[in-house]
């Protein structure tokens, strides 16, 4: 598959496949001085201004307002949009270029709908929506029959995905939140252990000020990487014009973080994984000794899962089965053919939008093999009601966060759905002006003059 892939996780963002590049950004933002700093810029100031740090927007994936709304972002969804747009531009993505979105197993139906709404407002065009754990595991090569468990970590919460290999079928069947796999807690345990080493040997406490704490967090990733293979490390930290040097002993540090590792181990023991293989994502295996601790404490085989498996797994997907805007299926099952190719087990047909112009002229929606589940207005998607009318804009209703006047209503009819614009509102369907009640079908685009917003009926498929 030639499409680039964009991985969304509060454990880190990645854009792969544009001109052979791989662009990383931490899923962080910093709201300070009325401005929004993103990714690495936010990380560089995170310890100096912890009250201004935003680290929950990808985990929440909601339209909840920020504690301190900004001109560029009023809600968590706005911050997600800003980060995805910035990552896309940093990676060299073009306007309207197609991309596959790889998302964590934890996102629910409503969050996936909101994500598609956010993607609609970005420069890229989402042409696929896949489960990250499933596709990354598919990229590891041949798997044994039976159960496989993928342990991944986010900033504030980890999760365990259950994936089953049955013949040629690979299916993600369950997901369990695991707070003990939160990356922030694991990193903080190492920071505390290292800081104690500095205090003991030099009387310097690197956690005493925001600047010194930031300096420690900046160099910690390199020290953790070195301690993966080295029994000890001479660590230097410069602060206030002084250079402080300590010897970090791996065995001694592991004793200090054992409690945090064992908390995760106990959580995994409670999941009864004896009949499968546990795959631990490299977001977690970058912590020295964690893979060994889990391997020794669990009865099931434990293996490291390299992040590069995502690119390998995505490359084997059949691009013709990924879907089209407005009709994306969330892929949680793959058919792994004997030749090594991977295809969606239940592909979503593309194409409701392609017949929209004819529908606008005849006034009748074309038949669709799929029915819509959500109304997407701008960057916000909400479930369509079982009966009654869904108000678009106004002071009441699910779109009130957009702060718009009443645009109209979407209502179920015997044959499908229809849009009734509010009095005085001007709207166009695929370029043709709308008058009174107009039938809508999956993927059709209605453009409102007010707010320059687009309305689509979309289908979101998720367990």
N, C-alpha and C positions, 0 to 999 in steps of 0.2 A: 504494500500500500504506500503510495507516494505522499499522502497527506501528512502534514506535521501533526504532532500530538502535544496537547497542553495539559499538564498534570496539575490539578488543583488539590491542595491539602494544606491544612494549617500547620503541617509539619514542614512545608516548603513547596514552592511553585517552580515548575520547570517547563520550558518550551523546547521541543526537540524537532529536528528535521528540516529546518529552514537553512539552506545552503550548508548543510552538514554541521551546523552550530548547535550548541546546547547552552541555554541561558537559564541561570538559577536566580531566584529571589526568595528571601525569607518572607513568610506570610505575615508581615508586620507593617504597621503604619504608626505615625506619630503626629498627633494633632497639637501643634504648638504655635503660638503667635499668630493664630488665624490661618495658618497654612498646614497642608497635609504633606508629610514626608513619607516616602514609600520604600519598602524593601530594605536594601542595604543601607540607605540613608537613615531610615528609622532605626535599624539595628545599631548603627554607630552612635546613636544618642539615647538608646533605650535605658541605660542605667543612670544616665544623668537626669532624665526626666521621666521616671517611671509612671507618674500620674497621667502623663500625656500619651502613654503607649496604648495602642490598639492591637490586641492579639486574638480577639475572639470572632472576628467578622466571618472568616471562612468556616469556623466550627459552627457558628450559629446559623449562617446563611439566612438572614431574616431582614425585614424592613423595620426592625426596632430602631428608634432614634438613638443617636449617639449621646453620650453624657454631655458633650460640648459640641453641638452641631456647628459645622463650618460652611462657608460659602460653597466649597467644592464637594462637601459630603454632609448630608444630614442624617443618613441612616447607615447601618452596617452594610446594606446592599450597595450603597454608593461607594463605600470603601472597597468592596470586592470589585466593582466595576473599574475603579481607578487603578487598582493593582493589576487586573487582567489587561487593561488597555496599555499600561506602562510596560508590562512584560512583553506584550505583543510588539510594541514599537521597538523595545530594546533588542528583540530577537530578529528584527528586520522583516516582520510580517507586513504584507500588503493589504490595502483596502479591499474587502470582499473575498480575501483568500480563504479557502476552506481549511478546517482544522477539526481534529477529533478531541473531544474533552474526556479526560480520564479523571474520575471522581471517586472519593472514598466510599466504602460500603455503607457508612453510617448515614448518609444523606437520605432523608425520607422523601415521599412523593411531593409534598409541598415545597421542600427545599430544592428539589430538582426542577420543579416548575419555575421557581424564582430564578434559579441559575440560568435557565434557558432565556428568561426575560432579560437578565443582565447581559447575556451573550448577544442578544438581539441588538443591544445598544452599543456593542463594541465594533471595532473595525473588521474583525474576522467573521467568518460564517461557520457556525457550528454544524458540521455534517455528520457527526457521530458522537455518541454518549456511551462510554464504556466504564465498567467497574475496574478500578485500578488494581486491586488485589488479583482479580481473575486474569487480566491480561498480562500482568507482570509474571504471574505463575506460569502462564502459557508460554512465556518467553524463556523458560528455564530448560526446555527440551522435553524429552520423554519422561512421563510421570508414571508412577506405579498406580495400579488400580486401587480405588478406595478413597478414603478421606485424606484431605490435606488442609492444614490450618495456616493462615497467613496472619502473623502478628505485626502490626504496624503502629507507629506512634505519631500522635499529633502534639501540638504545643501543650494543650490543656487536657487531652484525653486520648488514649490509645484505643485500639479495637482489634478483635479477632474475627477474621472471616473464615467460614467453613466452605471449602471447595471440594467437590466430588468428581473424581475421574471414573467414568463408566464407559468402557469401550472407547469410542471416538468422541464422547461428549464430556465436556468440562463445564460444571455448573456451580455457581456460588449459591449455596442453599441457606446460609444463615450468617448473621453478624452479631457479635456481642461487644458492647462497650467495655473497655478495661481502663479505668482511671489510673491504675498503677503503672501503665505504660506511657504516661504523659512525659514528653521530652523535657519540659521545663523542670519537673521534679527531679528527673535523673541528672540533668545538667547542674541543677542547684546543689545536689548532693556532692558532686565532684568539686564544685566551686568551694563549698564549705570545707571539704577535706584539704584542698590545696591551700586555701587561706590559712587554715590552722598550721600548715607546714611553714608558711612564711612567718607567722606570729612566733612559732617555737624557735625558729633558727635566726630570725632577724629582728624580732619585735615590731615588725611592720605589718599592720593589718590592711590588706588591700580592699577590704569591704568597708573601710572607715568613711570614705567619701564617694560621691557619685563618680568622680573622675577616675579614681583608682580602681573602683569596681568595674567601670567600663573597660579600663586597660586590661584587667584580668580576664573578662569575658571575651575580649578581642583575641587574646593569644591562646585561650583554652582549647579551641578545636585543634590547633597544631600540636599541642602537648598531648591531647588524647590520642591523636593519630600516631605519635611517636611511641607512646606507651603500649600500643597494641603489640609491638614486637620487642621493645627494649625493657629490661628489668628495672631501669632507673633512668632519670633524666635530669640534667642540670638546667634549671629554669631561671630565666632572667626577667625581671619586671622593672621598668624605669618609671619613676613617678616623682614629680617635684624636683627634677634635676638629679635625683639619686637613683642608683642602680642597685637593686636587691637581687641576690642570687641564693637559690636553695636547691637541694638535691631532692627530687621527688622519687620516692621509692614505690614502685608499683604494688608490691605486696602489702605495704603499710596502707596505701591509699585504698586498696580493695577491702581491707578490713573496715575502713571507715564507711564505705558505701554498701557494705553487705546488707544492712537493714533495708535499704531501698530495693536492692536486687531481690531479696527474699520476699518482700511484699508482692512483687510481680510474680515470683515463683509460686507463692501460695495461691494467688489468683488463678494462675494457669492450672495448678493441680486440681482446683475445684471444677475445671472444665472437662475433666475425664477424656484426655487426648490419647490414651494408650493405643488405640487402634489406627492411628494415622501418623503423618509426618508434620512436624511443626516447622514452618518457614519463618524466619525472623528477618524483617526488612533491615536494610543497612542503616536506616535512620536510627535503629536501636543498637545494631551490632557495632556502631562506631564507638560505643562506650566500652572501654577495655574490660575484659573478663565477664561481660554479661552473657555472651553466647555460651561460654564454658560453664557458667553458674547454672544456667537453665538446662544445658545438656546433662550435667551431673545430677540435677535434682528431679528431672522428669524421666519417666519410663519410655516415652516415645522418642524416635529419632528427631534431632534438631539440626536444621541446616540454615545457613545464611542465604538470604534472598537479595541478590544484587539489584539495585535500582535500574541498571541497564536492561534488565529483563523486560521492562515496560516497552522500550523501543523495539526490542526483538519481537515481542508478542504483537505489538501494534503493526509492525511491518508485514506480518503474515495475514492480517485481516484482509478480506475482500472488500475493496472500496465500494463496489457496486451494491453492497448489502447494508451500507451504513445509514441510509435514510436521507431525508431532505429537510430543510427548515420547515418547522411547523408540524413535522411528522416523524420526530426522532423517537426511537425506542431505546430504553436504557438496557444495554446489553449485559446480562448477568449469566449468559450461557453461550458456549462456543462449541462448534463442531470441529474437532481437530482431525482433519483427513489424514490417511496414512502417508501421503506425500509431504506432510509437514505444514500444509496450508491451514489457516484458521478462519472460519466464517461464523457469522452470527447464526445461532441455532434457530431463531425466530425473527428473521429480518422484517423491518417495517417497510411496506411499500412507500415509495416516494411519489409525490405528484399531485396532491390536491390543488396546490397553487397554480399548476400549469394550465388548468381549465377555468381559472377564476374569471378571465375576461368574458368568456362565453356565458358563464353563469350570470355575470352582471347584466348582460344584454337580455337574456331570456327570463331572468328573475327566478330561476329554479336551480337549486343546488344539484350538482352532479352526484351520482351515487358514490359512496366511499366505503371501502372495506373496513374502515376504522372510524369510530366516532370521537369527537373531541372530548377532553376531560377538563380543560382549563381555558380561561380567557386571559390572554397576554396583552396588557396595555402598557406601552412603553417598556420599562424594565421590571414590571411587577406582574406576576401570574397568580391567579386565584382560581380555586375550583369552580366549575360551573354548577349551579344549583340543580337539585333533582326536580324541583318545580319552582314556579314563581319567576320573578325577574331579577337579574343581576344589575345593580346600578353601576354605571361607569362614571366615576368622579362624584363630585358633590360632597357635602359635609358628613354624610353617613355612608356606610358600606365598606367593603374591603379595600377599595382604592382611595380611601380618604387621605392616606399618607402622601399621595401625589399632590394634594392641595390644588385640585382642579375644580372648575365649575361642573355642573351636571352636563355630561356629554350625550347621555342616552341610556338605553337599557338593552341587555341581551336576554332573550327569553326562549325557553324550549317550546317548540310547536310539535304538531303531530308528525311532521316530516323531518324535523331536525331543529335548527335554531334560526332566530331572526334578530336583526338589529333594528331598533327604533331610535333614531337620533332625537335628541332633545330639541325643543323649539328654538330656532335661531342658530343651531349648530350646523356648520357646513362640513361635510365629509365626502370622501371619494373612495370608491371601491375599484382597485386596479385602474385608477385614472378616470373613472366615470363618476359623475356626481350622484349622490344619493338623495332620495326624497324621503318617502315615508318608510314603513317597515320593509326590510330587505332580507331575504334568506341568506344565511352564511353557511359555509362548509369548511371542513378542516383545511387550515393553511391559508385561507383567503385573507388578504390584507386590506384593512380599512384605514385610511389616513384622515385624521381629524385636523382641521385648520387650527383649532385651539391647542396650544402647547406643542404643535407639530408632532403629535403622537400617532403611533400605529397600533391598531388593534388586530390581533389574530386569535382564532380559535386553534388551540394546539392540543396534542395528545401526549401525555406523560405516562410512560410505563415503568413501573418499579414494583419490587416485591411488597 
